[in-house]
Amino acid sequence: IMAALRGALRLTRPVAQAVHKTSTGLVGLKVDLNGRANLIAMQQQLLEAVKAIPETAAYRQSVEATATYRLKVATEETDEEAIEKTIGFGQLEELIEQGKDEMELIDYYAGEKGWEMAADLAWQGGGDADIKQDGDRDDKEEGGGGGEGA
């Protein structure tokens, strides 16, 4: 019986060593047993999806830079903890969720032609005017406080 038990334990040891964590420690976010492969797939999907946005759009350039970097790290490194540490934006499961959120944003940005709004100088000027107006209001509030907080 003991010999059979030892044999069974030897078979399960590699499986136990292959799983580094049993929990992400984040409520509602389960461990992804294929985290590295799924991260690679997500970055590839992002790079494909962002092609719907013009190459000159700053948003596309940002997404491409981020996805390309993460893809490079995940393909060059096999250790999941090392990937997480190098990228520095959370666990693989979190990076995959971020990718899913980015996919939704890409769809929205492409559908609304967000790059046209960003290039509209009148729109940008309006934003600057709003910021200046908010700053002027804040200055007045700070200056007219009656000497409190000194």
Secondary structure as UniProt FT lines:
FT   HELIX           2..18
FT   TURN            27..28
FT   TURN            33..34
FT   HELIX           35..49
FT   HELIX           50..52
FT   TURN            55..56
FT   HELIX           58..76
FT   HELIX           80..87
FT   HELIX           92..112
FT   HELIX           114..119
FT   HELIX           121..143
FT   TURN            146..149
//
